[in-house]
């Protein structure tokens, strides 16, 4: 099988294969990106580039059904969730197009002494390499591509090997929107090829969304070549439930936070930390919720949980669950795999510090813990190498603020689930990576902030 192929995880059928780019073809792509940086990036205005990005947003709206069906076929995403991803991606392009001029405007500096003026002027940084994952094929690319194309940074996009068709569809959108040749170019490259692309002096920065292992390898290569890198890696996000006026609502929130995209989300609520006075009732209701959700056909609008992205991903999750059980975890519900389908699963009895408590379970598996105090909840929430997102549920507003301040994460959502937005910065700390995407800060990651001091 080709390195890039569409393998429908619901049927395990190989739908289509795509050839890997040749070394000469990849060098030519870098040449085109560098040429467009020296011409289009330097000569076009922010407004002109934003106008092209608006067309991208329009095309996402026009082609939403086609685009959604592609990723439902590629990675098994339920069609309703796929449509939601397409819509959110389009809104990211529109957000940066509408706000680009304001974000890129000169920033005056008030001088403390001396005559004249000083400003920070933002301009393009250079050719960028984006390495994107399979779990949100359009959304992850939009977070990277939208702000940087408004800035004027040409993009070489290496998508996941499971996503060649969605990568192809996005390339057509950028072409149809009128971007010049080389401004956005999808490359079906291998990891080995990327090593020399990163080393090429014309490539100024790298953005990676993916596994901790992949991010570390890219960061090492970028560091050797003194290239800036933004990393959005794994997460083992805590969902801390300290008090509630509506336990059913809390259970629904916890289920939604865990099972979206079959649990294959870096910011899914993977470790549920529940106050002891709520624990028994919460677990009983949570179990009922999981039992009612049977994985099904991702093309059906009635399906809430589809297959995992591949049979190998499901087999890896099965191995993690089995190892956790062998180490003493209790299987409350689920645990069975059928091809790429994996039952929604709940594990309890995992002790802090055990292997299962430190791993990221990238699929529909929830770990539920009981705690006796706010202090214990915070300590357990922070007992991980990751620090991406987190959730705090409480009826005490002051407690919510207090716990949010103490959680070691890039994002904390208090009494909210699914509250991400195009205007809100996204990123983590610790081994979840560094740098931010989305919002005002997302456009500043790959920008030359040049000081101009005049007499």
C-alpha positions in Angstrom: 0.0 0.0 0.0 1.1 3.6 -0.7 2.4 5.7 2.2 -0.7 7.9 1.6 -4.0 6.1 1.3 -7.6 6.5 2.2 -8.6 3.4 4.2 -12.2 3.7 5.4 -12.1 2.7 9.1 -15.7 1.7 9.1 -15.2 -0.9 6.4 -11.4 -1.3 6.4 -11.6 -0.8 2.6 -8.7 0.9 0.8 -10.6 3.5 -1.2 -7.7 5.3 -2.9 -4.0 5.6 -2.9 -1.8 8.6 -3.5 1.9 8.6 -4.6 4.5 10.1 -2.3 6.2 13.2 -3.7 9.7 12.7 -5.2 12.7 14.5 -3.8 13.0 16.6 -6.9 9.3 17.4 -6.7 9.7 18.5 -3.0 12.7 20.6 -3.8 10.7 22.3 -6.6 7.9 23.0 -4.0 10.4 24.7 -1.7 11.6 26.7 -4.7 8.1 27.9 -5.5 7.4 28.8 -1.8 10.6 30.8 -1.6 9.9 32.6 -4.9 6.4 33.6 -3.8 7.7 34.8 -0.5 10.1 37.1 -2.3 7.5 38.4 -4.7 3.9 38.1 -3.6 4.5 38.3 0.2 6.6 41.4 -0.3 4.4 43.2 -2.8 0.8 42.4 -1.7 -1.0 44.2 1.1 -2.6 42.6 4.1 -6.0 43.6 2.7 -5.2 41.8 -0.6 -4.2 38.6 1.1 -7.2 38.8 3.4 -9.5 39.0 0.4 -8.1 35.7 -0.8 -8.6 34.1 2.6 -12.3 35.3 2.5 -12.7 33.3 -0.7 -11.3 30.2 1.1 -14.0 30.7 3.8 -16.7 31.0 1.1 -15.5 27.8 -0.6 -15.6 25.9 2.7 -19.3 27.0 3.0 -20.1 26.1 -0.6 -18.4 22.7 -0.4 -19.3 21.8 3.2 -21.2 18.5 2.4 -18.5 17.2 0.0 -15.7 18.1 2.5 -17.5 16.5 5.4 -18.1 13.3 3.5 -14.4 13.1 2.7 -13.3 13.1 6.3 -16.1 10.8 7.4 -14.7 8.3 4.8 -11.0 9.0 5.7 -11.1 8.9 9.5 -14.5 7.7 10.4 -15.8 11.0 11.8 -19.6 11.0 12.3 -21.1 13.1 9.5 -22.7 15.6 11.9 -19.4 16.2 13.6 -17.7 16.4 10.2 -20.0 19.1 9.1 -19.4 21.0 12.3 -15.6 20.8 11.7 -16.0 22.2 8.2 -18.1 25.1 9.5 -15.7 25.9 12.3 -12.7 25.8 9.9 -14.5 28.2 7.5 -15.1 30.6 10.5 -11.4 30.6 11.3 -10.4 31.7 7.8 -13.1 34.4 7.9 -12.0 35.6 11.4 -8.4 36.2 10.3 -9.5 37.7 7.0 -11.7 40.2 8.8 -9.3 41.0 11.6 -6.0 40.8 9.7 -5.4 44.4 9.1 -6.1 45.3 12.7 -3.8 42.5 14.0 -1.0 43.6 11.6 -1.2 47.3 12.2 1.8 49.2 13.5 2.1 49.2 17.3 3.4 52.6 18.6 5.7 52.6 21.6 5.6 55.4 24.1 9.2 56.6 24.5 10.6 57.1 28.0 13.1 59.7 26.8 14.5 61.3 23.7 13.0 62.7 20.5 11.2 61.0 17.7 9.0 57.9 17.4 9.1 54.2 17.7 6.8 51.5 16.3 6.7 47.7 16.1 5.9 46.9 12.5 4.7 43.3 11.7 5.7 41.6 8.5 6.0 38.2 7.0 8.4 35.7 8.6 9.1 33.5 5.7 8.3 30.0 4.3 6.7 27.7 6.9 6.3 24.0 7.1 3.1 22.7 8.6 2.9 19.1 9.8 -0.7 18.2 10.6 -2.6 15.3 12.2 -5.5 13.2 11.1 -8.0 13.7 13.9 -9.3 17.1 12.7 -8.1 17.2 9.1 -9.6 20.7 8.2 -9.6 22.4 11.6 -6.0 21.8 12.4 -4.9 23.1 9.0 -7.1 26.2 9.4 -5.5 27.2 12.7 -2.1 27.2 11.0 -2.9 28.4 7.5 -5.4 31.2 8.0 -3.3 33.5 10.1 -0.1 32.8 8.2 -1.5 33.4 4.8 -2.9 36.8 6.0 0.6 37.6 7.3 2.1 36.6 3.9 4.0 33.4 5.0 3.9 30.8 2.2 3.0 27.4 3.5 4.2 23.9 2.7 1.6 21.5 4.2 2.4 17.9 5.0 -0.8 16.2 6.2 -1.2 12.9 7.9 -0.9 9.8 5.8 -4.5 8.9 6.4 -5.7 12.2 5.0 -4.6 12.6 1.4 -8.1 13.2 0.0 -8.9 16.0 2.4 -5.4 17.5 1.8 -6.2 17.3 -2.0 -9.6 19.0 -1.4 -8.0 21.8 0.5 -5.3 22.4 -2.1 -8.1 22.8 -4.7 -9.8 25.3 -2.4 -6.7 27.5 -2.2 -6.1 27.2 -5.9 -9.7 28.1 -6.7 -9.5 31.0 -4.3 -6.8 32.5 -6.4 -3.6 32.2 -4.3 -0.4 32.4 -6.4 1.5 29.2 -7.2 3.6 28.3 -4.1 1.7 30.3 -1.5 0.0 27.1 -0.2 1.2 23.8 -1.4 0.2 20.3 -0.2 3.1 17.9 -0.3 2.7 14.1 0.2 6.1 13.8 1.8 7.7 11.3 4.2 9.2 12.0 7.6 12.7 11.3 6.1 12.1 14.0 3.4 11.0 16.5 6.1 14.4 16.3 7.8 16.1 18.1 4.9 13.1 20.4 4.3 13.5 21.6 7.9 17.2 22.1 7.3 16.7 24.2 4.2 17.6 27.8 5.1 14.7 29.1 3.1 12.2 27.4 5.5 12.0 29.7 8.5 9.7 27.9 10.8 7.7 24.7 11.6 4.3 24.1 13.1 3.4 20.6 14.3 0.2 19.2 15.7 0.6 15.6 16.6 2.0 13.1 19.1 4.6 13.8 21.7 7.1 11.6 19.9 6.6 13.3 16.5 6.8 16.8 18.1 10.0 16.0 19.9 11.6 14.7 16.7 10.6 17.8 14.7 11.6 20.1 17.5 15.1 18.4 17.7 15.6 18.9 13.9 14.3 22.5 14.1 16.6 23.3 17.0 19.6 22.0 15.2 18.8 24.3 12.4 17.8 27.3 14.6 14.2 27.3 13.4 11.3 28.5 15.3 8.7 25.8 16.1 5.2 25.7 17.5 4.1 22.5 19.0 0.6 21.3 19.9 1.0 17.8 21.2 -0.9 15.4 23.4 -3.0 15.9 26.4 -4.5 14.0 29.3 -7.0 16.7 30.3 -8.6 16.5 33.7 -12.4 17.1 34.2 -12.7 18.1 37.9 -16.2 17.8 39.3 -16.4 19.4 42.8 -20.1 20.3 43.1 -23.2 20.6 40.9 -26.8 21.6 41.0 -27.7 19.2 38.2 -25.8 15.9 38.2 -27.5 14.7 35.0 -26.2 17.8 33.2 -22.7 17.2 34.7 -22.7 13.7 33.4 -23.8 14.8 29.9 -21.0 17.4 29.9 -18.4 14.8 31.0 -19.6 12.4 28.3 -19.5 15.0 25.6 -16.1 16.2 26.7 -14.8 12.6 26.4 -16.5 11.1 23.4 -16.4 13.8 20.7 -14.6 12.4 17.6 -14.6 8.9 19.3 -12.5 10.4 22.0 -9.7 11.2 19.5 -9.1 14.8 20.6 -6.1 16.2 22.4 -8.4 18.3 24.6 -10.8 15.5 25.4 -11.6 15.1 29.1 -9.6 11.9 29.7 -9.3 11.8 33.5 -12.5 12.5 35.4 -11.8 13.6 39.0 -14.9 13.5 41.1 -15.6 14.7 44.7 -16.3 11.7 46.9 -19.9 12.8 47.9 -20.8 12.8 44.2 -18.7 9.9 43.0 -21.1 6.9 43.3 -24.1 8.6 41.8 -21.9 10.2 39.0 -20.3 6.9 38.1 -23.7 5.1 37.9 -25.2 7.7 35.6 -22.0 7.9 33.6 -22.0 4.2 33.1 -25.6 4.3 31.8 -24.6 7.1 29.4 -21.7 5.0 28.0 -23.9 1.9 27.7 -26.4 3.8 25.6 -23.8 4.9 23.1 -23.0 2.1 20.6 -20.4 2.9 17.9 -22.1 3.0 14.5 -22.0 4.0 10.8 -20.3 7.4 10.5 -22.3 8.4 7.5 -25.5 8.2 9.5 -26.8 11.5 11.1 -27.9 9.4 14.1 -24.4 8.2 14.9 -22.7 9.9 17.9 -19.7 7.6 18.1 -18.0 6.3 15.0 -15.0 4.1 14.5 -11.6 5.1 15.5 -9.3 6.5 12.7 -7.8 3.1 11.9 -7.7 -0.5 13.0 -4.2 -0.1 14.3 -5.2 2.9 16.5 -8.0 0.8 18.0 -5.7 -2.1 18.6 -3.2 0.2 20.3 -6.0 1.5 22.6 -7.1 -2.1 23.3 -3.6 -2.9 24.4 -3.6 0.1 26.8 -6.9 -0.9 28.3 -5.7 -4.5 28.8 -2.5 -3.4 30.4 -4.4 -1.1 32.8 -6.7 -3.9 33.8 -3.8 -6.3 34.3 -2.2 -3.7 36.6 -5.4 -3.5 38.8 -7.8 -1.2 37.1 -11.5 -2.1 37.1 -13.4 -2.2 33.8 -16.8 -0.6 34.5 -18.2 -0.8 31.0 -17.0 -1.4 27.4 -13.5 -2.6 26.6 -14.3 -4.5 23.4 -12.9 -3.8 20.0 -14.3 -4.8 16.5 -11.9 -3.8 13.8 -11.6 0.0 14.2 -14.7 0.2 16.3 -14.1 0.5 20.1 -16.8 0.5 22.7 -17.1 3.6 25.0 -15.2 2.4 28.0 -14.8 3.4 31.7 -11.9 2.5 33.9 -11.7 3.0 37.7 -9.3 2.0 40.4 -6.2 3.4 38.7 -3.8 4.7 41.3 -1.9 8.0 40.8 1.5 7.3 39.4 0.6 4.1 37.7 1.4 3.7 34.0 -2.2 4.1 32.9 -2.5 7.4 34.9 0.4 8.8 33.0 -0.5 7.7 29.4 -2.7 9.5 27.0 -5.6 7.2 26.0 -6.5 8.5 22.5 -9.9 7.0 22.1 -13.3 6.5 23.8 -11.9 5.5 27.2 -12.5 7.5 30.4 -10.6 7.1 33.7 -12.7 8.1 36.8 -11.0 9.0 40.1 -12.5 9.8 43.5 -11.0 12.6 45.6 -11.8 13.8 49.2 -10.9 17.5 48.8 -10.2 20.4 46.5 -6.5 20.1 47.3 -6.4 16.4 46.3 -8.3 17.2 43.1 -5.8 19.8 42.1 -2.9 17.6 42.9 -4.3 14.8 40.9 -5.2 17.1 38.0 -1.6 18.2 37.8 -0.1 14.7 38.2 0.6 14.4 34.5 3.4 15.3 32.1 0.8 17.0 29.9 -0.8 20.4 30.3 -3.1 21.2 27.4 -6.7 21.8 28.5 -8.8 21.2 31.6 -12.3 21.5 32.9 -13.5 22.6 36.4 -17.2 22.1 37.4 -18.4 23.7 40.6 -21.2 25.8 42.0 -18.8 28.0 43.9 -17.5 30.8 41.7 -14.6 31.6 43.9 -13.6 28.0 44.0 -13.7 27.8 40.2 -11.4 30.8 39.9 -9.1 29.4 42.6 -8.8 25.9 41.1 -8.4 27.4 37.6 -5.4 29.4 38.8 -3.7 26.3 40.2 -4.2 23.9 37.3 -1.1 23.5 35.2 -2.5 23.8 31.7 -2.7 26.2 28.8 -6.5 26.3 28.9 -9.0 26.0 31.7 -12.8 25.9 31.1 -14.9 26.6 34.2 -18.5 25.2 34.0 -18.2 24.9 30.3 -17.6 22.2 27.7 -17.1 22.7 24.0 -16.5 26.4 24.5 -13.6 26.9 22.1 -13.8 29.7 19.7 -11.8 31.3 16.8 -11.0 34.3 19.1 -9.7 32.2 22.0 -6.0 31.2 22.1 -5.2 27.5 22.0 -2.1 25.7 23.3 -0.5 24.0 26.2 2.4 23.8 28.6 4.7 21.0 29.8 4.9 18.1 27.4 1.8 19.3 25.5 4.0 21.7 23.6 4.5 25.4 23.4 3.3 28.3 21.3 -0.3 29.4 20.7 -2.8 29.2 17.8 -6.1 31.1 17.2 -7.1 34.4 18.5 -5.0 37.6 18.5 -1.9 35.8 19.8 -2.1 33.0 17.1 -1.2 35.4 14.3 1.9 36.6 16.2 3.8 33.3 16.3 5.4 33.6 12.9 5.7 37.4 12.4 8.7 39.6 12.2 8.0 42.2 14.8 10.4 44.8 13.6 11.3 47.9 15.7 11.5 51.1 13.7 12.9 53.9 15.8 13.0 57.3 14.0 14.4 60.7 15.1 
